[in-house]
Amino acid sequence: MLFYPSYSMKIYDDFIKAGYICGAATHPEYRGKGIMSDMLNESFHDMKKHGDIISILIPASVALYKYYAAFEYKPVFFRNQKKYHKNNIVKSFNIKLDSIDDINKIYNLYLSFIDKQIAAVYQTAENYQTVLKDYMNAPGELLYNPEVG
């Protein structure tokens, strides 16, 4: 299984088309037989045919970096996931945090953030709202600092 939707990617003030590899998986019984390599190579051909300039992905684990390096992928950032409690953030950083559930306002905050980045994958309003609806159904709150915007 392999998905590769096309996104706009912002690099400085320009936007380019980028194929985003996601959902890449092979059933354990079929691993080591070149199936994923074939799927990736076919996706590269399709992306090029559809005008994608680059292909991007976020490996599901650190162990996969070496695998994807064989296809000339290079790490450009690393991610770290942390859980925060609203009260700890407010006390530690002396900032105000408010809950937010207005999808349009959240998307506008996202656009404001993306505008300040050197490089970023640009999400359309429709895609971003789909992700936000999923988050809103999960436990916890979406928070923002109203003083920053």
Disulfide bonds with the S-S distance in Angstrom:
none
